[in-house]
Amino acid sequence: MSKKRLSEKDLVEGMTPYTAHVDELAAVTLEELGLELSESDYKAALKRIESLFDAAEPGTPEGEELERLAALVEEYEEKHFPI
């Protein structure tokens, strides 16, 4: 059985910063990267989310930014405001 070797373009096509493989999502926390969101970063992220919320469409750069910021805020809140 011969396996077709994929080109670099084929390998990265459709990948986003959050996609490890086409069928699996990569999940890396700030803590794993050795980073921590400060309270001022958190507040700035909330303000930016508010400005993007009504205008950002899925699949656009603004939509992707909104998703990233929401993930950061969620991670911060889980750590600092546990229920």
mmCIF file of the C-alpha atoms, coordinates in Angstrom:
data_MODEL
# 
_entry.id   MODEL 
# 
loop_
_atom_site.group_PDB 
_atom_site.id 
_atom_site.type_symbol 
_atom_site.label_atom_id 
_atom_site.label_alt_id 
_atom_site.label_comp_id 
_atom_site.label_asym_id 
_atom_site.label_entity_id 
_atom_site.label_seq_id 
_atom_site.pdbx_PDB_ins_code 
_atom_site.Cartn_x 
_atom_site.Cartn_y 
_atom_site.Cartn_z 
_atom_site.occupancy 
_atom_site.B_iso_or_equiv 
_atom_site.pdbx_formal_charge 
_atom_site.auth_seq_id 
_atom_site.auth_comp_id 
_atom_site.auth_asym_id 
_atom_site.auth_atom_id 
_atom_site.pdbx_PDB_model_num 
ATOM 1  C CA . MET A 1 1  ? 0.000   0.000  0.000  1.00 0.00 ? 1  MET A CA 1 
ATOM 2  C CA . SER A 1 2  ? 1.424   3.352  -1.064 1.00 0.00 ? 2  SER A CA 1 
ATOM 3  C CA . LYS A 1 3  ? 0.708   6.488  0.935  1.00 0.00 ? 3  LYS A CA 1 
ATOM 4  C CA . LYS A 1 4  ? 0.374   9.771  -0.925 1.00 0.00 ? 4  LYS A CA 1 
ATOM 5  C CA . ARG A 1 5  ? 2.704   12.380 0.501  1.00 0.00 ? 5  ARG A CA 1 
ATOM 6  C CA . LEU A 1 6  ? 0.859   15.630 1.197  1.00 0.00 ? 6  LEU A CA 1 
ATOM 7  C CA . SER A 1 7  ? 2.295   18.969 0.212  1.00 0.00 ? 7  SER A CA 1 
ATOM 8  C CA . GLU A 1 8  ? 2.815   21.687 2.814  1.00 0.00 ? 8  GLU A CA 1 
ATOM 9  C CA . LYS A 1 9  ? -0.156  23.544 1.350  1.00 0.00 ? 9  LYS A CA 1 
ATOM 10 C CA . ASP A 1 10 ? -2.380  20.477 1.771  1.00 0.00 ? 10 ASP A CA 1 
ATOM 11 C CA . LEU A 1 11 ? -1.234  20.054 5.370  1.00 0.00 ? 11 LEU A CA 1 
ATOM 12 C CA . VAL A 1 12 ? -2.003  23.604 6.472  1.00 0.00 ? 12 VAL A CA 1 
ATOM 13 C CA . GLU A 1 13 ? -5.117  24.214 4.378  1.00 0.00 ? 13 GLU A CA 1 
ATOM 14 C CA . GLY A 1 14 ? -8.060  24.827 6.652  1.00 0.00 ? 14 GLY A CA 1 
ATOM 15 C CA . MET A 1 15 ? -5.985  24.964 9.811  1.00 0.00 ? 15 MET A CA 1 
ATOM 16 C CA . THR A 1 16 ? -6.446  27.748 12.316 1.00 0.00 ? 16 THR A CA 1 
ATOM 17 C CA . PRO A 1 17 ? -4.313  28.608 15.348 1.00 0.00 ? 17 PRO A CA 1 
ATOM 18 C CA . TYR A 1 18 ? -6.650  26.377 17.367 1.00 0.00 ? 18 TYR A CA 1 
ATOM 19 C CA . THR A 1 19 ? -6.656  23.338 15.081 1.00 0.00 ? 19 THR A CA 1 
ATOM 20 C CA . ALA A 1 20 ? -4.098  20.598 15.570 1.00 0.00 ? 20 ALA A CA 1 
ATOM 21 C CA . HIS A 1 21 ? -5.590  18.267 12.962 1.00 0.00 ? 21 HIS A CA 1 
ATOM 22 C CA . VAL A 1 22 ? -8.646  18.597 10.818 1.00 0.00 ? 22 VAL A CA 1 
ATOM 23 C CA . ASP A 1 23 ? -10.568 16.406 13.252 1.00 0.00 ? 23 ASP A CA 1 
ATOM 24 C CA . GLU A 1 24 ? -9.130  17.463 16.600 1.00 0.00 ? 24 GLU A CA 1 
ATOM 25 C CA . LEU A 1 25 ? -9.005  20.762 18.471 1.00 0.00 ? 25 LEU A CA 1 
ATOM 26 C CA . ALA A 1 26 ? -5.815  21.770 20.232 1.00 0.00 ? 26 ALA A CA 1 
ATOM 27 C CA . ALA A 1 27 ? -6.386  23.104 23.729 1.00 0.00 ? 27 ALA A CA 1 
ATOM 28 C CA . VAL A 1 28 ? -3.518  24.953 25.353 1.00 0.00 ? 28 VAL A CA 1 
ATOM 29 C CA . THR A 1 29 ? -4.066  27.025 28.461 1.00 0.00 ? 29 THR A CA 1 
ATOM 30 C CA . LEU A 1 30 ? -2.217  30.203 29.335 1.00 0.00 ? 30 LEU A CA 1 
ATOM 31 C CA . GLU A 1 31 ? -0.822  28.409 32.368 1.00 0.00 ? 31 GLU A CA 1 
ATOM 32 C CA . GLU A 1 32 ? 0.685   25.695 30.147 1.00 0.00 ? 32 GLU A CA 1 
ATOM 33 C CA . LEU A 1 33 ? 2.417   28.436 28.184 1.00 0.00 ? 33 LEU A CA 1 
ATOM 34 C CA . GLY A 1 34 ? 3.712   30.038 31.381 1.00 0.00 ? 34 GLY A CA 1 
ATOM 35 C CA . LEU A 1 35 ? 1.522   33.109 30.889 1.00 0.00 ? 35 LEU A CA 1 
ATOM 36 C CA . GLU A 1 36 ? -1.056  34.698 33.125 1.00 0.00 ? 36 GLU A CA 1 
ATOM 37 C CA . LEU A 1 37 ? -3.719  37.218 32.211 1.00 0.00 ? 37 LEU A CA 1 
ATOM 38 C CA . SER A 1 38 ? -3.627  40.245 34.525 1.00 0.00 ? 38 SER A CA 1 
ATOM 39 C CA . GLU A 1 39 ? -6.730  41.973 35.812 1.00 0.00 ? 39 GLU A CA 1 
ATOM 40 C CA . SER A 1 40 ? -6.110  44.902 33.453 1.00 0.00 ? 40 SER A CA 1 
ATOM 41 C CA . ASP A 1 41 ? -5.736  42.477 30.514 1.00 0.00 ? 41 ASP A CA 1 
ATOM 42 C CA . TYR A 1 42 ? -9.005  40.842 31.582 1.00 0.00 ? 42 TYR A CA 1 
ATOM 43 C CA . LYS A 1 43 ? -10.819 44.189 31.701 1.00 0.00 ? 43 LYS A CA 1 
ATOM 44 C CA . ALA A 1 44 ? -9.395  45.226 28.320 1.00 0.00 ? 44 ALA A CA 1 
ATOM 45 C CA . ALA A 1 45 ? -10.520 41.890 26.830 1.00 0.00 ? 45 ALA A CA 1 
ATOM 46 C CA . LEU A 1 46 ? -14.046 42.422 28.174 1.00 0.00 ? 46 LEU A CA 1 
ATOM 47 C CA . LYS A 1 47 ? -14.161 45.908 26.667 1.00 0.00 ? 47 LYS A CA 1 
ATOM 48 C CA . ARG A 1 48 ? -12.945 44.606 23.287 1.00 0.00 ? 48 ARG A CA 1 
ATOM 49 C CA . ILE A 1 49 ? -15.476 41.755 23.380 1.00 0.00 ? 49 ILE A CA 1 
ATOM 50 C CA . GLU A 1 50 ? -18.224 44.303 23.953 1.00 0.00 ? 50 GLU A CA 1 
ATOM 51 C CA . SER A 1 51 ? -17.134 46.268 20.866 1.00 0.00 ? 51 SER A CA 1 
ATOM 52 C CA . LEU A 1 52 ? -16.928 43.122 18.700 1.00 0.00 ? 52 LEU A CA 1 
ATOM 53 C CA . PHE A 1 53 ? -20.025 41.349 19.969 1.00 0.00 ? 53 PHE A CA 1 
ATOM 54 C CA . ASP A 1 54 ? -22.637 42.719 17.549 1.00 0.00 ? 54 ASP A CA 1 
ATOM 55 C CA . ALA A 1 55 ? -20.381 43.279 14.534 1.00 0.00 ? 55 ALA A CA 1 
ATOM 56 C CA . ALA A 1 56 ? -18.204 40.145 14.399 1.00 0.00 ? 56 ALA A CA 1 
ATOM 57 C CA . GLU A 1 57 ? -19.300 37.442 11.941 1.00 0.00 ? 57 GLU A CA 1 
ATOM 58 C CA . PRO A 1 58 ? -18.115 33.820 12.190 1.00 0.00 ? 58 PRO A CA 1 
ATOM 59 C CA . GLY A 1 59 ? -15.177 33.101 9.884  1.00 0.00 ? 59 GLY A CA 1 
ATOM 60 C CA . THR A 1 60 ? -13.990 36.717 9.753  1.00 0.00 ? 60 THR A CA 1 
ATOM 61 C CA . PRO A 1 61 ? -10.868 38.055 11.482 1.00 0.00 ? 61 PRO A CA 1 
ATOM 62 C CA . GLU A 1 62 ? -13.138 39.880 13.951 1.00 0.00 ? 62 GLU A CA 1 
ATOM 63 C CA . GLY A 1 63 ? -15.088 36.682 14.631 1.00 0.00 ? 63 GLY A CA 1 
ATOM 64 C CA . GLU A 1 64 ? -11.884 34.768 15.283 1.00 0.00 ? 64 GLU A CA 1 
ATOM 65 C CA . GLU A 1 65 ? -10.622 37.544 17.576 1.00 0.00 ? 65 GLU A CA 1 
ATOM 66 C CA . LEU A 1 66 ? -13.903 37.416 19.499 1.00 0.00 ? 66 LEU A CA 1 
ATOM 67 C CA . GLU A 1 67 ? -13.558 33.634 19.945 1.00 0.00 ? 67 GLU A CA 1 
ATOM 68 C CA . ARG A 1 68 ? -9.965  33.957 21.198 1.00 0.00 ? 68 ARG A CA 1 
ATOM 69 C CA . LEU A 1 69 ? -10.852 36.742 23.634 1.00 0.00 ? 69 LEU A CA 1 
ATOM 70 C CA . ALA A 1 70 ? -13.869 34.823 24.927 1.00 0.00 ? 70 ALA A CA 1 
ATOM 71 C CA . ALA A 1 71 ? -11.647 31.799 25.603 1.00 0.00 ? 71 ALA A CA 1 
ATOM 72 C CA . LEU A 1 72 ? -9.135  33.960 27.486 1.00 0.00 ? 72 LEU A CA 1 
ATOM 73 C CA . VAL A 1 73 ? -11.864 35.585 29.571 1.00 0.00 ? 73 VAL A CA 1 
ATOM 74 C CA . GLU A 1 74 ? -13.417 32.196 30.334 1.00 0.00 ? 74 GLU A CA 1 
ATOM 75 C CA . GLU A 1 75 ? -10.058 30.812 31.474 1.00 0.00 ? 75 GLU A CA 1 
ATOM 76 C CA . TYR A 1 76 ? -9.418  33.893 33.668 1.00 0.00 ? 76 TYR A CA 1 
ATOM 77 C CA . GLU A 1 77 ? -12.871 33.698 35.243 1.00 0.00 ? 77 GLU A CA 1 
ATOM 78 C CA . GLU A 1 78 ? -12.580 29.966 35.959 1.00 0.00 ? 78 GLU A CA 1 
ATOM 79 C CA . LYS A 1 79 ? -9.341  30.605 37.813 1.00 0.00 ? 79 LYS A CA 1 
ATOM 80 C CA . HIS A 1 80 ? -10.258 33.824 39.654 1.00 0.00 ? 80 HIS A CA 1 
ATOM 81 C CA . PHE A 1 81 ? -14.027 33.435 40.178 1.00 0.00 ? 81 PHE A CA 1 
ATOM 82 C CA . PRO A 1 82 ? -14.655 29.715 40.782 1.00 0.00 ? 82 PRO A CA 1 
ATOM 83 C CA . ILE A 1 83 ? -18.221 28.686 41.496 1.00 0.00 ? 83 ILE A CA 1 
# 
